Amino acid sequence: MGDFNSRIGESGHLDEELGTGSRLSLKRSSLDVISNCNGRHFLNFTQSLNLTILNGRTTSDNPSNFTFIRDAGKSVIDLCCVSSPLVHFVLDSVIYDCGSASEHLAYTADVLIKRSSAPLVREPPPGEVSLRLSWNPLLVPFFNIMLEDSLRGFTAGVHEAVEMYSALIDSIEAIAVKLGLLRRSNGGTLSRGGKPWFDRRCLELKRGLRVALRNCRRSAFDPLLLAIYLETKSDYRRELIRARQSYYSELRRNIAHPNSPSL
């Protein structure tokens, strides 16, 4: 899966013997009917490796929706492929605006995976919430400073090892919550995991962005509705930049004044 800058039109049909009985359409269809040189190279590449292109042949993406949208044009250049053994395990795929600042839309595929072995990680007891760190490299400097500050009063040889270990775990968890790095194992987040700066205004614009894209698709990308979508996207990008800069500025001020009530 990736951005190959390859436009393949509606080429890339699935062999009948391989596709029969699967959830995939044998013939691709697409809103982007243009093919280019990169597209022909990409088709040769997939054929040589016995890969099947998913765009334009699943229930929720038939015809294939545009994966790249800007004022200069629209295209399907982000493509997803699976190897032959996985064809019958593909359930569906969908293209949507996940609210990123990119002009590319997100592509997600549902694939059935059968697990024959026991899980490697112990399941938490009933009623216990399993937590894990979702690391964000941008927050490493803040995490290190806050952790060092919280453990400053502990000294080896003075405090028991068990006591120091307990303090370390508690500090990591507390700081991770403050920085939005702690997630539940089922995918839910504490705080706003990974993007603690993502405020209510960002959320409102993200929702509006998805509505604007849905209206575009329903109108077969009417020029007026497309312009509204692109303007909404621009507003959303500006708001992301503002919210991120504001959050990190406040975080730097808090670190410079460790006795701040917000910490």
C-alpha positions in Angstrom: 0.0 0.0 0.0 1.3 3.4 -0.8 1.5 6.5 -3.0 3.0 5.2 -6.3 2.1 8.3 -8.5 0.7 5.7 -10.8 -2.6 6.2 -12.6 -4.0 2.9 -13.9 -7.5 3.8 -15.0 -9.7 0.7 -14.8 -6.9 -1.7 -15.6 -5.8 -4.6 -13.5 -8.5 -7.3 -13.7 -8.6 -10.3 -11.3 -8.2 -13.8 -12.7 -11.6 -15.5 -12.7 -10.3 -18.7 -11.2 -8.6 -16.9 -8.4 -11.4 -14.4 -7.7 -14.4 -16.6 -7.8 -15.9 -17.0 -4.3 -14.1 -14.0 -2.9 -15.7 -10.6 -2.0 -13.7 -8.9 -4.7 -15.1 -7.8 -8.1 -13.2 -9.5 -11.0 -13.2 -6.2 -13.0 -12.0 -2.9 -11.5 -13.9 0.3 -11.9 -12.7 3.8 -11.0 -13.6 7.4 -10.9 -10.2 8.1 -12.4 -10.1 6.5 -15.9 -6.7 8.0 -16.9 -3.6 5.8 -17.2 -0.1 7.1 -17.4 3.4 5.7 -17.9 4.0 5.1 -14.2 0.7 3.2 -14.2 1.7 0.8 -16.9 5.0 0.1 -15.0 3.0 -0.5 -11.8 0.7 -2.9 -13.6 3.7 -4.9 -14.9 5.1 -4.8 -11.4 2.0 -6.3 -9.8 1.6 -8.9 -12.5 5.2 -10.1 -12.0 4.6 -10.6 -8.3 1.0 -12.0 -8.6 -0.4 -9.0 -6.7 -4.1 -8.1 -6.8 -5.1 -4.4 -6.7 -7.9 -3.7 -4.3 -8.8 -0.2 -5.4 -12.1 -0.3 -7.3 -13.1 -3.9 -6.6 -14.4 -4.0 -2.9 -17.9 -3.3 -1.7 -17.3 0.1 -0.3 -14.8 1.3 -2.9 -16.5 0.4 -6.2 -15.9 2.4 -8.3 -12.6 3.5 -6.7 -12.8 6.8 -5.0 -10.2 9.5 -5.6 -7.3 9.2 -3.2 -5.7 12.6 -4.0 -7.7 15.8 -4.2 -6.5 19.4 -4.7 -7.6 22.4 -6.7 -5.4 21.3 -9.6 -7.1 18.0 -10.0 -8.2 14.6 -8.6 -6.7 11.2 -9.1 -6.3 7.6 -7.8 -2.6 7.3 -7.2 -2.6 5.7 -3.7 -3.0 2.0 -4.3 -3.4 -1.1 -2.2 -2.4 -4.6 -3.3 -2.6 -8.1 -1.7 -0.8 -11.3 -2.7 -2.8 -14.2 -4.2 -3.2 -16.2 -1.0 -4.9 -13.2 0.7 -7.6 -12.6 -2.0 -10.2 -14.6 -0.2 -9.5 -13.0 3.1 -10.2 -9.4 2.1 -13.5 -8.3 3.6 -13.7 -4.7 2.4 -11.8 -1.4 1.9 -12.7 2.2 2.2 -11.1 5.6 1.3 -11.8 8.5 3.6 -10.5 11.8 4.9 -8.9 11.0 8.3 -8.3 14.6 9.1 -4.6 14.9 8.3 -3.1 17.9 6.6 -2.2 15.9 3.6 -3.9 16.2 0.2 -4.0 12.4 0.1 -6.9 10.6 1.6 -6.6 7.6 3.9 -7.1 4.0 2.7 -8.0 1.2 5.0 -8.6 -2.5 4.2 -10.3 -5.1 6.4 -8.6 -8.5 6.1 -9.7 -11.6 8.0 -6.8 -13.0 10.1 -7.2 -16.4 11.7 -5.1 -16.9 14.9 -4.3 -20.5 15.6 -1.9 -20.0 18.5 -2.4 -18.6 21.9 -1.9 -14.9 22.4 1.6 -13.9 23.3 0.4 -11.2 25.8 -1.5 -12.1 28.9 -5.1 -11.0 28.9 -5.9 -8.7 31.8 -8.3 -10.0 34.4 -12.0 -9.1 34.1 -12.5 -5.4 35.0 -8.8 -4.5 34.7 -7.9 -2.0 32.0 -4.6 -2.8 30.2 -2.6 0.3 29.3 0.3 0.8 26.9 2.5 3.7 25.8 2.0 5.2 22.4 5.3 6.8 21.8 5.6 10.2 20.1 9.2 11.2 19.2 8.2 14.9 19.2 7.5 14.7 23.0 10.7 12.9 24.0 12.5 16.1 25.3 9.5 17.0 27.4 9.1 13.5 28.7 12.7 13.2 29.7 12.7 16.6 31.5 9.5 15.8 33.4 10.6 12.3 34.4 14.0 13.6 35.7 12.2 16.3 37.7 9.7 13.8 39.2 12.5 11.4 40.3 14.9 14.0 41.6 14.3 13.1 45.3 15.1 9.4 45.0 18.7 8.2 45.6 20.1 4.7 45.3 21.2 3.3 48.6 18.8 5.5 50.5 15.5 4.3 49.1 14.7 0.6 48.6 14.8 -0.8 45.1 11.1 -1.8 45.2 10.2 1.7 46.3 12.2 3.3 43.5 10.8 1.0 40.9 7.2 1.8 42.1 8.0 5.5 41.9 9.4 5.1 38.4 6.3 3.3 37.1 4.0 5.8 38.7 5.9 8.7 37.3 6.0 7.3 33.8 2.3 6.7 33.9 1.5 10.1 35.3 3.7 11.9 32.7 2.3 9.8 29.9 -1.2 10.8 30.8 -0.3 14.5 30.9 1.4 14.3 27.5 -1.4 12.2 25.9 0.8 9.1 25.4 -1.1 6.5 27.4 -3.6 4.3 25.5 -5.9 1.5 26.4 -5.0 -1.8 24.8 -8.3 -1.9 23.0 -7.3 1.2 21.0 -9.1 3.8 23.2 -7.1 6.7 24.4 -6.6 8.5 27.6 -6.4 12.2 27.1 -6.0 12.7 23.3 -3.2 10.1 22.7 -0.4 11.2 20.5 -2.0 14.6 19.7 -2.8 16.3 23.0 -3.0 19.6 21.2 -6.0 18.4 19.2 -8.7 20.6 20.7 -12.5 21.0 20.2 -12.0 23.4 17.3 -9.8 20.9 15.5 -12.4 18.2 16.1 -15.2 20.4 14.7 -13.3 21.2 11.5 -12.4 17.5 11.1 -16.0 16.6 11.2 -16.9 19.4 8.8 -14.2 18.1 6.5 -15.7 14.6 6.3 -19.2 16.1 5.6 -17.7 18.3 2.8 -16.0 15.3 1.2 -19.2 13.2 1.4 -21.2 16.0 -0.3 -18.5 16.1 -3.0 -18.9 12.4 -3.7 -22.7 12.5 -3.7 -22.6 15.4 -6.3 -20.0 13.6 -8.5 -17.6 16.4 -7.4 -19.6 19.4 -8.4 -17.1 22.3 -8.8 -18.8 24.5 -6.1 -18.9 21.7 -3.5 -15.3 20.7 -4.4 -14.2 24.3 -3.8 -16.0 24.2 -0.4 -14.2 21.0 0.5 -10.8 22.4 -0.5 -11.4 25.6 1.5 -12.5 23.5 4.5 -9.3 21.5 4.2 -7.2 24.7 4.2 -9.0 26.0 7.3 -8.3 22.7 9.0 -4.6 22.7 8.2 -4.3 26.3 9.6 -6.1 25.3 12.7 -3.8 22.2 13.2 -0.8 24.4 13.0 -2.2 27.0 15.4 -3.3 24.4 18.0 0.0 22.5 17.8 2.1 25.7 18.2 -0.1 26.9 21.1 0.2 23.6 22.9 4.0 23.3 22.7 4.4 26.9 23.7 2.4 26.3 26.8 4.2 23.1 27.5 7.6 24.9 27.3 6.3 27.5 29.7 5.2 24.8 32.2 8.6 23.0 32.0 10.4 26.3 32.6 8.2 26.7 35.7 7.9 23.2 37.2 5.7 24.4 40.1 2.9 25.4 37.6 -0.5 24.0 38.7 -1.0 22.5 35.2 1.8 20.1 35.8 
